[in-house]
């Protein structure tokens, strides 16, 4: 009798296998992008195009059960965590102090962009106004993921990042609302559209989304205040992100707006009043991972829906619409933000150029374009609108994304100042010399060289290290801001080293959970207190969490 009547073999779940493959690609792309100093999202798009080309010209990733990028997947799976992570990291004070220019850019700027792109589409392509407006609505939302990654790398002022991200969060919500209203008119006929009823619908979508996000944000923060378990609190944040979106959509209001306000409350009120330092660090790291996963999968899978043959066929239209979009963006951004700068004068003029060029396109336009494929009344135009949208998104990511870092450097907004480059160059030489001295000691221990040769070379290396130490001291004395950054980095390294030692001791059974959590909480409090990081005083005998 057969001992194994059921055939042995590995169970297969293609979508899981392909997701793991995509994540591996994301890791490789991120490593290569960091070495080449280009935004990793651009590398992901290029990799996605390669995967999409293989898929479209072979049998890979085809059929039921395989990974398929759809509008529902982007809007329901990927969009909530991306919006929530962006909103929770915006400080309410900075957002409120710049509310005028952010809301004007998000609403007036988006409406103006829609009308200008629609007018250009009507002239260039000859579409009816309803289709031209739909294209304008689809490609107007901005997606600053690539820009914000460059901002963090270059050390751009936080105020500029708030302007760019704040505009994106609110114009996404407006674009989705306008998109749904346009589809209703195209599919059902404009004769059924009643202006009064549609204004009420628009108001409910916006106000309802605000109410849902605010109420759930308050409830979530109350729960955080009653629970002191960092893992459970991370789960609460995940439920809040998806729950606010789904509940708002169920009530026929804007899930995008609901997630934004839930994230704002969670990131500002919850962080300040309801989270321990350990929870704060865990939540921040967890949401960094969530956002990285979502962005990686979306930008990789974007290649699935881009057919290069159609892009080449529509390349003239794509270039024309892209040019119209860039022109509309420049006119509106310099107009709105320029007036704000003239009235308030709260930021440098160079920020205007970054606000203009930082309006990249990304996941929202792709999701909206994918959603029109099965809409009645769009059978003939949907393919063209999708091709133009995908082409404009690719051009935006490649052209604007690759030129953002040089633009920041040219405007003096990045960290690559001559002083910092000098400091990093000296610091690099010091690291290399220290490594050589350490390796020379290992060579001496192994007896691979004569003591006379080792001593002679060691004397030269020590002399070189003394010179670099003096040069480092001179640079830091001349530029106190670099000295503060160096102190901050060293202090954080010491705290993180202490935390790793605690985690290791608890894992190996040398410390109990209660004692480890107590000291870990003290360390996390110091890590979370940015104002104290440059000063090494908390590591002194009186205040050290390990004393």
C-alpha positions as CSV (number, residue, x, y, z in Angstrom):
1,X,0.0,0.0,0.0
2,X,1.3,3.4,-0.9
3,X,2.3,5.3,2.2
4,X,1.7,8.6,0.4
5,X,-1.6,8.4,-1.5
6,X,-1.6,12.2,-2.0
7,X,1.1,13.3,-4.5
8,X,3.9,15.2,-2.7
9,X,4.8,18.6,-4.0
10,X,5.0,22.2,-3.1
11,X,1.8,24.1,-3.1
12,X,1.8,27.0,-5.6
13,X,0.4,30.4,-5.1
14,X,1.7,32.4,-8.1
15,X,0.7,35.9,-6.8
16,X,2.7,35.2,-3.6
17,X,5.7,33.9,-5.5
18,X,5.6,36.9,-7.8
19,X,5.3,39.4,-4.9
20,X,8.4,37.9,-3.3
21,X,10.2,38.2,-6.6
22,X,9.1,41.8,-6.9
23,X,10.4,42.5,-3.3
24,X,13.7,41.0,-4.2
25,X,13.9,43.2,-7.3
26,X,13.1,46.2,-5.1
27,X,16.0,45.3,-2.8
28,X,18.4,45.0,-5.7
29,X,17.1,48.2,-7.3
30,X,17.4,50.2,-4.1
31,X,21.0,49.1,-3.6
32,X,22.0,50.0,-7.2
33,X,20.0,53.3,-7.1
34,X,21.9,54.3,-3.9
35,X,25.2,53.6,-5.5
36,X,24.2,55.5,-8.7
37,X,22.7,58.3,-6.6
38,X,19.4,58.2,-8.4
39,X,15.9,58.0,-6.8
40,X,15.0,54.4,-6.2
41,X,11.5,54.9,-7.5
42,X,12.9,55.7,-10.9
43,X,14.9,52.5,-10.8
44,X,11.8,50.6,-9.8
45,X,9.9,52.0,-12.8
46,X,12.7,51.0,-15.2
47,X,12.7,47.5,-13.7
48,X,8.9,47.4,-14.0
49,X,9.1,48.2,-17.7
50,X,11.5,45.3,-18.2
51,X,9.2,42.9,-16.3
52,X,6.2,44.3,-18.2
53,X,8.0,43.8,-21.5
54,X,8.7,40.2,-20.6
55,X,5.2,39.6,-19.5
56,X,3.6,41.1,-22.6
57,X,5.9,39.1,-24.9
58,X,5.8,35.7,-23.2
59,X,3.8,33.5,-20.8
60,X,5.2,35.0,-17.6
61,X,2.8,36.3,-14.9
62,X,-0.1,35.5,-17.1
63,X,-3.5,34.0,-16.2
64,X,-5.7,33.7,-13.2
65,X,-4.0,33.8,-9.8
66,X,-1.1,35.9,-11.0
67,X,-0.2,39.4,-9.9
68,X,-2.4,41.9,-11.7
69,X,-2.1,45.7,-11.1
70,X,-5.7,47.1,-11.2
71,X,-7.2,50.4,-10.1
72,X,-8.9,48.6,-7.2
73,X,-5.6,47.1,-6.0
74,X,-3.9,50.6,-6.0
75,X,-6.9,52.4,-4.4
76,X,-7.8,49.8,-1.8
77,X,-4.4,48.1,-1.0
78,X,-1.6,50.5,-1.7
79,X,-3.1,54.0,-1.5
80,X,-4.3,54.0,2.2
81,X,-0.8,53.2,3.7
82,X,0.9,55.7,1.4
83,X,-1.5,58.5,2.3
84,X,-1.5,57.7,6.0
85,X,2.3,57.5,6.2
86,X,2.6,60.9,4.5
87,X,0.0,62.5,6.6
88,X,1.3,61.2,9.9
89,X,4.7,62.7,9.2
90,X,3.5,66.2,8.6
91,X,3.6,68.5,11.6
92,X,0.3,70.2,12.1
93,X,1.9,73.5,13.1
94,X,3.9,73.8,9.8
95,X,0.8,72.7,7.8
96,X,-1.4,75.2,9.6
97,X,1.1,78.1,9.2
98,X,1.2,77.4,5.4
99,X,-2.5,76.5,5.1
100,X,-3.3,79.3,2.7
101,X,-0.7,78.5,0.0
102,X,-1.1,74.7,0.4
103,X,-4.9,74.7,0.0
104,X,-4.8,77.2,-2.8
105,X,-2.2,75.1,-4.7
106,X,-4.2,72.0,-4.0
107,X,-7.6,73.3,-5.0
108,X,-7.2,76.4,-7.3
109,X,-4.0,75.0,-8.7
110,X,-5.5,71.6,-9.4
111,X,-8.7,73.1,-11.0
112,X,-6.5,75.4,-13.1
113,X,-4.3,72.5,-14.2
114,X,-7.3,70.4,-15.2
115,X,-8.7,73.2,-17.4
116,X,-5.4,74.0,-19.1
117,X,-4.6,70.4,-19.8
118,X,-8.2,69.8,-21.0
119,X,-7.9,72.8,-23.4
120,X,-4.6,71.6,-24.7
121,X,-6.1,68.1,-25.2
122,X,-9.1,69.4,-27.1
123,X,-6.8,71.5,-29.4
124,X,-4.2,68.8,-29.9
125,X,-6.3,65.6,-29.9
126,X,-9.7,67.0,-30.9
127,X,-11.6,65.3,-28.0
128,X,-14.9,66.4,-26.7
129,X,-14.7,68.4,-23.6
130,X,-15.8,65.5,-21.3
131,X,-12.9,63.4,-22.4
132,X,-10.4,66.2,-22.3
133,X,-11.5,67.2,-18.8
134,X,-11.2,63.5,-17.8
135,X,-7.6,63.4,-19.0
136,X,-6.9,66.6,-17.1
137,X,-8.4,65.3,-13.9
138,X,-6.4,62.0,-14.2
139,X,-3.0,63.5,-14.7
140,X,-3.3,66.5,-12.4
141,X,-2.7,64.8,-9.0
142,X,1.0,65.0,-7.8
143,X,2.9,62.2,-6.1
144,X,6.0,63.5,-4.3
145,X,7.4,60.1,-3.2
146,X,10.5,60.4,-5.3
147,X,10.9,64.1,-4.4
148,X,10.6,63.5,-0.7
149,X,13.1,60.7,-0.8
150,X,15.6,63.1,-2.5
151,X,14.7,65.8,0.1
152,X,15.6,63.4,3.0
153,X,18.8,62.5,1.4
154,X,19.8,66.0,0.6
155,X,18.8,67.5,4.0
156,X,16.3,69.9,2.5
157,X,14.4,72.2,5.0
158,X,11.4,70.5,6.5
159,X,9.2,73.5,5.6
160,X,9.7,73.0,1.9
161,X,8.8,69.3,2.3
162,X,5.6,70.2,4.1
163,X,4.6,72.5,1.2
164,X,5.2,69.8,-1.4
165,X,3.6,66.9,0.5
166,X,0.7,69.0,1.9
167,X,-0.3,70.0,-1.6
168,X,-0.2,66.4,-2.8
169,X,-2.3,65.1,0.1
170,X,-5.2,67.5,-0.6
171,X,-5.1,67.6,-4.4
172,X,-5.3,63.8,-4.5
173,X,-8.6,64.0,-2.7
174,X,-10.0,66.7,-5.0
175,X,-8.9,64.9,-8.1
176,X,-10.6,61.6,-7.1
177,X,-13.8,63.4,-6.3
178,X,-13.8,65.2,-9.7
179,X,-12.9,61.9,-11.4
180,X,-15.9,60.1,-9.9
181,X,-18.3,62.9,-10.9
182,X,-17.0,63.0,-14.5
183,X,-17.3,59.2,-14.9
184,X,-20.9,59.4,-13.6
185,X,-21.8,62.0,-16.3
186,X,-20.0,60.1,-19.1
187,X,-21.5,56.7,-18.2
188,X,-25.1,57.9,-17.3
189,X,-25.4,60.9,-19.6
190,X,-25.1,64.5,-18.7
191,X,-28.8,65.1,-18.8
192,X,-29.2,63.2,-15.5
193,X,-26.7,65.5,-13.9
194,X,-28.3,68.1,-11.7
195,X,-25.9,70.9,-10.6
196,X,-27.5,71.4,-7.2
197,X,-27.5,67.7,-6.4
198,X,-23.9,67.3,-7.7
199,X,-22.7,70.2,-5.5
200,X,-24.3,68.5,-2.5
201,X,-22.6,65.3,-3.5
202,X,-19.3,67.0,-3.8
203,X,-19.8,68.7,-0.4
204,X,-20.7,65.4,1.2
205,X,-17.7,63.6,-0.2
206,X,-15.3,66.3,1.1
207,X,-17.1,67.0,4.5
208,X,-18.0,63.3,5.0
209,X,-14.4,62.3,4.5
210,X,-13.2,64.9,6.9
211,X,-15.7,63.7,9.6
212,X,-14.9,60.0,9.2
213,X,-11.1,60.6,9.4
214,X,-11.5,63.0,12.3
215,X,-13.8,60.7,14.3
216,X,-11.8,57.6,13.7
217,X,-8.5,59.5,14.4
218,X,-9.9,60.6,17.8
219,X,-11.1,57.1,18.7
220,X,-7.8,55.6,17.6
221,X,-5.8,58.0,19.8
222,X,-8.1,57.2,22.8
223,X,-7.3,53.5,22.3
224,X,-3.6,54.3,22.1
225,X,-3.8,56.2,25.4
226,X,-5.3,53.1,27.1
227,X,-2.8,50.5,25.7
228,X,0.9,50.3,26.5
229,X,2.0,47.7,24.0
230,X,4.0,48.9,21.0
231,X,3.0,45.9,18.8
232,X,-0.7,46.4,19.4
233,X,-0.4,50.1,18.9
234,X,1.2,49.5,15.5
235,X,-1.8,47.3,14.6
236,X,-4.2,50.0,15.7
237,X,-2.5,52.4,13.3
238,X,-2.8,49.9,10.4
239,X,-6.5,49.4,11.2
240,X,-7.0,53.2,11.4
241,X,-5.4,53.7,8.0
242,X,-7.5,51.1,6.1
243,X,-10.6,51.4,8.3
244,X,-10.9,55.2,7.7
245,X,-10.6,54.7,3.9
246,X,-13.0,51.8,3.7
247,X,-15.7,53.3,6.0
248,X,-15.6,56.6,4.1
249,X,-16.0,54.8,0.8
250,X,-18.9,52.7,2.3
251,X,-20.6,55.9,3.2
252,X,-20.0,57.3,-0.3
253,X,-17.6,60.0,0.8
254,X,-13.9,60.5,0.1
255,X,-11.7,57.8,1.5
256,X,-8.6,59.8,0.5
257,X,-9.7,62.8,2.6
258,X,-10.6,60.5,5.5
259,X,-7.2,58.8,5.5
260,X,-5.4,62.2,5.3
261,X,-7.2,63.6,8.4
262,X,-6.9,60.3,10.3
263,X,-3.2,60.3,9.6
264,X,-2.8,64.0,10.7
265,X,-4.5,63.3,14.0
266,X,-2.6,60.1,14.6
267,X,0.8,61.7,13.8
268,X,0.3,64.9,15.7
269,X,-2.1,64.3,18.6
270,X,-1.4,60.5,19.1
271,X,2.3,60.9,19.0
272,X,2.4,63.8,21.4
273,X,-0.2,62.4,24.0
274,X,-0.7,58.7,23.6
275,X,2.5,57.0,22.7
276,X,5.5,55.9,24.8
277,X,9.0,56.6,23.3
278,X,9.3,52.9,22.5
279,X,5.9,52.9,20.7
280,X,6.9,56.1,18.9
281,X,10.1,54.5,17.5
282,X,8.3,51.2,16.6
283,X,5.5,53.0,14.8
284,X,7.9,55.2,12.8
285,X,10.0,52.3,11.7
286,X,7.0,50.1,10.9
287,X,5.4,52.8,8.7
288,X,8.6,53.4,6.9
289,X,8.6,49.7,6.0
290,X,4.9,49.8,5.0
291,X,5.5,52.8,2.7
292,X,8.6,51.3,1.2
293,X,6.8,48.0,0.4
294,X,3.7,49.8,-1.1
295,X,5.8,52.1,-3.2
296,X,8.1,49.3,-4.4
297,X,5.2,47.1,-5.5
298,X,3.3,49.9,-7.2
299,X,6.2,51.3,-9.2
300,X,7.4,47.8,-10.2
301,X,4.0,46.7,-11.2
302,X,3.4,49.9,-13.1
303,X,5.4,48.3,-15.9
304,X,2.7,45.7,-16.2
305,X,0.2,48.2,-17.6
306,X,2.6,50.1,-19.8
307,X,2.7,48.8,-23.4
308,X,5.8,50.3,-25.1
309,X,4.3,49.8,-28.5
310,X,1.3,52.0,-27.7
311,X,3.6,54.6,-26.0
312,X,5.7,54.8,-29.2
313,X,2.5,55.1,-31.3
314,X,1.2,57.9,-29.1
315,X,4.6,59.6,-28.4
316,X,3.6,62.8,-30.2
317,X,0.5,63.2,-28.1
318,X,2.3,62.3,-25.0
319,X,5.0,64.9,-25.5
320,X,2.4,67.5,-26.3
321,X,0.3,66.8,-23.3
322,X,3.4,66.6,-21.1
323,X,4.5,70.0,-22.3
324,X,1.0,71.4,-21.6
325,X,1.1,70.0,-18.1
326,X,4.5,71.5,-17.4
327,X,3.4,74.9,-18.7
328,X,0.2,74.8,-16.6
329,X,2.1,73.7,-13.5
330,X,4.6,76.6,-13.9
331,X,2.0,79.3,-14.5
332,X,-0.1,78.2,-11.5
333,X,2.7,77.4,-9.1
334,X,4.7,80.6,-9.7
335,X,1.4,82.6,-9.7
336,X,0.0,81.2,-6.5
337,X,3.2,80.6,-4.5
338,X,4.7,83.8,-5.8
339,X,1.8,85.9,-4.5
340,X,2.1,84.1,-1.1
341,X,5.8,84.8,-1.0
342,X,5.2,88.5,-1.8
343,X,2.5,88.7,0.9
344,X,4.2,86.8,3.7
345,X,7.9,86.4,2.7
346,X,8.3,83.4,5.0
347,X,10.5,81.3,2.8
348,X,13.2,82.0,0.2
349,X,12.5,82.5,-3.5
350,X,14.4,79.4,-4.4
351,X,11.6,77.3,-3.0
352,X,9.3,78.4,-5.8
353,X,11.4,76.5,-8.3
354,X,11.3,73.3,-6.3
355,X,7.5,73.6,-5.8
356,X,7.1,73.9,-9.5
357,X,9.4,71.2,-10.6
358,X,8.5,68.9,-7.7
359,X,5.0,68.2,-9.0
360,X,5.8,64.7,-10.2
361,X,3.1,62.2,-11.3
362,X,2.9,58.7,-9.9
363,X,0.5,56.2,-8.5
364,X,-2.8,58.2,-8.4
365,X,-2.8,59.0,-12.2
366,X,-2.1,55.3,-13.0
367,X,-4.9,54.1,-10.7
368,X,-7.4,56.5,-12.2
369,X,-6.4,55.6,-15.7
370,X,-6.8,51.9,-15.0
371,X,-10.3,52.5,-13.7
372,X,-11.8,53.8,-17.0
373,X,-11.3,50.6,-19.0
374,X,-14.8,49.2,-18.3
375,X,-16.7,52.5,-18.1
376,X,-19.7,52.8,-20.5
377,X,-19.1,55.6,-23.0
378,X,-15.3,55.4,-22.9
379,X,-14.9,52.3,-25.1
380,X,-13.1,54.2,-27.9
381,X,-11.1,56.7,-25.9
382,X,-10.0,54.7,-22.8
383,X,-7.0,53.1,-24.5
384,X,-5.7,56.4,-25.7
385,X,-6.3,58.1,-22.4
386,X,-4.4,55.3,-20.6
387,X,-1.5,55.4,-23.0
388,X,-1.1,59.2,-22.7
389,X,-1.4,59.0,-18.9
390,X,1.2,56.2,-18.6
391,X,3.6,58.1,-21.0
392,X,3.2,61.4,-19.1
393,X,3.8,59.6,-15.7
394,X,7.0,57.9,-17.1
395,X,8.3,61.2,-18.5
396,X,7.6,63.0,-15.2
397,X,9.3,60.4,-13.1
398,X,12.3,60.2,-15.4
399,X,12.8,63.8,-16.4
400,X,11.8,65.6,-13.2
401,X,13.0,62.9,-10.8
402,X,16.5,62.7,-12.3
403,X,17.0,66.5,-12.4
404,X,15.6,67.3,-8.9
405,X,18.9,66.6,-7.0
406,X,21.0,68.8,-9.4
407,X,18.4,71.5,-9.1
408,X,18.5,71.4,-5.3
409,X,22.3,71.6,-5.4
410,X,22.3,74.5,-7.9
411,X,19.8,76.4,-5.7
412,X,21.9,75.7,-2.6
413,X,19.1,73.8,-0.9
414,X,20.8,70.5,-0.6
415,X,23.5,69.3,1.8
416,X,26.3,69.3,-0.9
417,X,27.8,72.6,0.1
418,X,31.6,73.1,-0.3
419,X,32.0,73.1,3.5
420,X,30.2,69.8,3.9
421,X,32.0,68.2,1.0
422,X,35.3,69.2,2.5
423,X,34.2,67.8,5.9
424,X,33.0,64.5,4.3
425,X,36.2,64.2,2.3
426,X,38.4,64.6,5.4
427,X,36.1,62.3,7.4
428,X,36.4,59.7,4.6
429,X,40.2,59.8,4.7
430,X,40.1,59.4,8.5
431,X,37.9,56.3,8.2
432,X,40.2,54.8,5.6
433,X,43.3,55.5,7.7
434,X,41.7,53.9,10.8
435,X,40.8,50.8,8.8
436,X,44.4,50.5,7.6
437,X,45.8,50.8,11.1
438,X,43.4,48.1,12.3
439,X,44.3,45.8,9.5
440,X,48.0,46.5,10.1
441,X,47.5,45.3,13.7
442,X,46.0,42.0,12.4
443,X,48.9,41.6,10.0
444,X,51.3,42.0,12.9
445,X,49.4,39.5,15.1
446,X,49.6,36.9,12.2
447,X,53.4,37.5,11.8
448,X,53.0,38.2,8.1
449,X,55.5,41.1,8.1
450,X,58.6,42.1,9.9
451,X,58.2,44.3,13.0
452,X,60.5,46.9,11.5
453,X,58.3,47.3,8.4
454,X,55.1,47.3,10.5
455,X,56.5,50.0,12.8
456,X,57.6,52.2,9.9
457,X,54.3,52.0,8.2
458,X,52.3,52.4,11.4
459,X,54.3,55.6,12.1
460,X,53.3,57.0,8.7
461,X,49.7,56.1,9.2
462,X,49.5,57.6,12.6
463,X,51.1,60.8,11.3
464,X,48.4,60.9,8.5
465,X,45.7,60.3,11.1
466,X,47.0,63.2,13.2
467,X,46.9,65.5,10.2
468,X,43.3,64.5,9.3
469,X,42.3,65.0,12.9
470,X,43.7,68.5,12.9
471,X,41.9,69.2,9.6
472,X,38.7,67.9,10.9
473,X,38.9,70.0,14.0
474,X,39.6,73.1,11.9
475,X,36.6,72.4,9.7
476,X,34.3,71.8,12.6
477,X,35.5,74.9,14.5
478,X,34.9,77.1,11.4
479,X,31.4,75.6,10.8
480,X,29.6,74.9,14.1
481,X,26.5,73.5,12.3
482,X,28.7,70.6,11.1
483,X,30.0,70.0,14.6
484,X,26.5,69.8,15.9
485,X,25.6,67.3,13.2
486,X,28.6,65.2,14.1
487,X,27.8,65.3,17.8
488,X,24.2,64.3,17.0
489,X,25.4,61.4,14.9
490,X,27.8,60.1,17.5
491,X,25.3,60.4,20.3
492,X,22.6,58.5,18.3
493,X,25.1,55.8,17.5
494,X,25.9,55.4,21.2
495,X,22.2,55.2,22.2
496,X,21.4,52.7,19.4
497,X,24.4,50.6,20.5
498,X,23.0,50.5,24.0
499,X,19.6,49.5,22.7
500,X,21.0,46.6,20.6
501,X,22.9,45.4,23.7
502,X,19.7,45.3,25.7
503,X,17.8,43.5,22.9
504,X,20.5,40.9,22.7
505,X,20.7,40.4,26.5
506,X,16.9,39.9,26.7
507,X,16.9,37.5,23.7
508,X,19.6,35.4,25.2
509,X,17.9,35.3,28.6
510,X,20.3,37.4,30.6
511,X,17.6,40.1,31.3
512,X,14.0,39.8,32.1
513,X,11.4,41.6,29.9
514,X,10.4,44.0,32.6
515,X,13.9,45.3,33.4
516,X,14.8,45.4,29.7
517,X,11.6,47.4,28.8
518,X,12.3,49.9,31.7
519,X,15.8,50.8,30.5
520,X,14.9,50.5,26.8
521,X,12.1,53.1,27.4
522,X,14.6,55.5,28.9
523,X,16.9,55.1,25.9
524,X,14.0,55.5,23.5
525,X,13.0,58.7,25.3
526,X,16.4,60.1,24.6
527,X,16.3,59.0,20.9
528,X,12.9,60.6,20.5
529,X,14.0,63.9,22.1
530,X,15.6,65.5,19.1
531,X,16.5,68.6,21.0
532,X,18.8,66.8,23.3
533,X,20.6,64.7,20.8
534,X,23.5,67.0,19.9
535,X,24.5,67.1,23.6
536,X,26.3,64.1,25.1
537,X,25.3,65.1,28.7
538,X,22.5,62.5,29.1
539,X,25.2,59.9,28.7
540,X,26.9,61.2,31.8
541,X,26.9,59.4,35.1
542,X,23.9,61.2,36.5
543,X,21.5,60.9,33.5
544,X,22.7,57.8,31.6
545,X,19.8,55.3,31.2
546,X,22.2,52.5,31.9
547,X,23.6,54.0,35.2
